[in-house]
Amino acid sequence: MTGPVVVFVLLATAVSTAEVGGPAGSQTVGYYATAGECQTDLLRLLKTADRSRVRLDCQPIRISE
């Protein structure tokens, strides 16, 4: 039996409601097998993202069997 599997998720999170006047929320951009893959996509997206409206972040998550 193996332990939990860790994958990385790239999240796009809206800035707080006070800053944009609407509901804050987050959306999954993608899932990645390694932190490096997630960071590569994060850097690519940061080139065009409006950072005043959205925050992008890679997070590890555990997947149980």
C-alpha positions as CSV (number, residue, x, y, z in Angstrom):
1,M,0.0,0.0,0.0
2,T,1.3,3.4,-0.9
3,G,0.9,6.7,0.9
4,P,-0.9,9.8,-0.3
5,V,0.1,11.3,-3.6
6,V,1.0,15.0,-3.8
7,V,0.1,17.1,-6.8
8,F,0.3,20.8,-7.4
9,V,-2.6,23.0,-8.3
10,L,-2.4,26.5,-9.8
11,L,-5.1,28.7,-8.4
12,A,-6.4,32.0,-9.6
13,T,-7.9,33.9,-6.7
14,A,-9.8,37.2,-7.1
15,V,-8.7,40.1,-4.9
16,S,-10.9,40.9,-1.9
17,T,-14.4,42.2,-2.4
18,A,-13.5,45.6,-0.9
19,E,-11.0,46.2,-3.7
20,V,-13.1,45.2,-6.7
21,G,-16.6,45.6,-5.4
22,G,-17.7,42.1,-6.1
23,P,-17.6,38.6,-4.6
24,A,-14.1,37.1,-4.1
25,G,-13.5,33.6,-5.3
26,S,-11.0,31.2,-6.7
27,Q,-10.7,29.0,-9.7
28,T,-8.4,26.1,-10.5
29,V,-6.2,26.8,-13.5
30,G,-4.6,23.4,-13.7
31,Y,-3.1,20.4,-11.9
32,Y,0.6,19.4,-12.2
33,A,2.7,16.4,-11.2
34,T,5.6,18.6,-10.0
35,A,6.2,21.9,-8.4
36,G,8.4,22.9,-11.4
37,E,5.6,22.4,-13.9
38,C,3.2,24.5,-11.8
39,Q,5.8,27.3,-11.4
40,T,6.5,27.3,-15.1
41,D,2.9,27.8,-16.0
42,L,2.5,30.4,-13.2
43,L,5.4,32.4,-14.6
44,R,3.9,32.2,-18.1
45,L,0.5,33.4,-16.9
46,L,1.9,36.2,-14.8
47,K,3.1,37.9,-18.0
48,T,-0.5,38.7,-19.0
49,A,-2.5,38.6,-15.7
50,D,-4.0,41.7,-14.3
51,R,-2.4,41.5,-10.8
52,S,-4.7,44.2,-9.4
53,R,-7.7,41.8,-10.0
54,V,-6.3,38.3,-9.6
55,R,-3.6,36.5,-7.6
56,L,-2.0,33.3,-9.0
57,D,-0.4,30.7,-6.7
58,C,0.8,27.1,-6.8
59,Q,-0.3,25.0,-3.9
60,P,0.5,21.4,-3.0
61,I,-2.5,19.1,-2.4
62,R,-2.7,15.5,-1.1
63,I,-4.8,12.9,-2.9
64,S,-5.7,9.9,-0.9
65,E,-6.2,6.5,-2.4
